Amino acid sequence: MFKAITQDLQAVFDRDPAATSKLEVILTYAGFHALLAYRLSHRLKEAGVPFIPRAISQLARWLTGIEIHPSAKIGKSFFIDHGMGVVIGETAEVGDYVTLFQGVTLGGTGKEHGKRHPTLGNHVVVGAGAKILGGIKIGDNVKIGANSVVLKSVPPNCTVTGVPGRIIKTEGDRMPEATMDHINLPDPIADRFEALEREIIELRKKLENSR
């Protein structure tokens, strides 16, 4: 558990340019606090300790605004940026080097039993306010744009935006950490409007030339 906490701490410095010292992160970063509580509650849950893991989870939710179920499985170097409103459900699985921004939900779609929360691969970035719902799989190196609602599985090396989420870009190579942001994403609707506008202009030119 100590090794995982150390990796979580290092992830803050790797992905947040505002982090200036370990003391600052340990004392003031709500995302790191929520992870500390999760690592402890998860260890107790795996040991079969009743009630206490859930109590720790709820206390952390009250203190940080981040809810992580003790039964969720989270890999190494996990980073929650700001974090207010983040919810990670009971059967959710999160890979290594994953980044979540504020307001992200890894949730279910109803009262189904069994695996009802999503599985995220490695090096996944989920933008602010995005919702990933159901027992779906998000492949490695996927970027999910802010406020997207993802209801279907996504293959590796893709960019997803929209409601419902649509794959708008596929990349063959893993994205380096330096590009792991959720701002510079394509806008498929705006691109389509621009294409239609160009077609209308061309049609007008043809009509004017034919007179």
HUMOCOR-V713966 format. One record per residue. N is the residue number from 0. BURIAL is + if it has 24 or more other ideal C-beta (glycine too) atoms within 12 Angstrom, else -. Layout:
<<N;BURIAL> <N;BURIAL>>
This chain:
<<0;-> <1;-> <2;-> <3;+> <4;+> <5;-> <6;+> <7;+> <8;+> <9;-> <10;+> <11;+> <12;+> <13;+> <14;+> <15;+> <16;-> <17;-> <18;+> <19;-> <20;-> <21;-> <22;-> <23;-> <24;+> <25;-> <26;-> <27;-> <28;+> <29;+> <30;+> <31;+> <32;+> <33;+> <34;+> <35;+> <36;+> <37;+> <38;+> <39;+> <40;+> <41;+> <42;-> <43;-> <44;+> <45;-> <46;-> <47;-> <48;-> <49;-> <50;-> <51;-> <52;+> <53;+> <54;-> <55;+> <56;+> <57;-> <58;-> <59;+> <60;+> <61;-> <62;-> <63;+> <64;-> <65;+> <66;+> <67;+> <68;+> <69;+> <70;+> <71;+> <72;+> <73;+> <74;+> <75;+> <76;+> <77;+> <78;+> <79;+> <80;+> <81;+> <82;+> <83;-> <84;+> <85;+> <86;+> <87;+> <88;+> <89;+> <90;+> <91;+> <92;+> <93;+> <94;+> <95;+> <96;+> <97;+> <98;+> <99;+> <100;+> <101;+> <102;+> <103;+> <104;+> <105;+> <106;+> <107;+> <108;-> <109;-> <110;-> <111;-> <112;-> <113;-> <114;-> <115;+> <116;+> <117;+> <118;+> <119;+> <120;+> <121;+> <122;+> <123;+> <124;+> <125;+> <126;+> <127;+> <128;+> <129;+> <130;+> <131;+> <132;+> <133;+> <134;+> <135;+> <136;+> <137;+> <138;+> <139;+> <140;+> <141;+> <142;+> <143;+> <144;+> <145;+> <146;+> <147;+> <148;+> <149;+> <150;+> <151;+> <152;-> <153;+> <154;-> <155;+> <156;+> <157;+> <158;+> <159;+> <160;+> <161;+> <162;-> <163;-> <164;+> <165;+> <166;+> <167;+> <168;+> <169;-> <170;-> <171;-> <172;-> <173;-> <174;+> <175;-> <176;-> <177;-> <178;-> <179;+> <180;+> <181;+> <182;-> <183;-> <184;+> <185;-> <186;-> <187;-> <188;-> <189;-> <190;-> <191;-> <192;-> <193;-> <194;-> <195;-> <196;-> <197;-> <198;-> <199;-> <200;-> <201;-> <202;-> <203;-> <204;-> <205;-> <206;-> <207;-> <208;-> <209;-> <210;->>
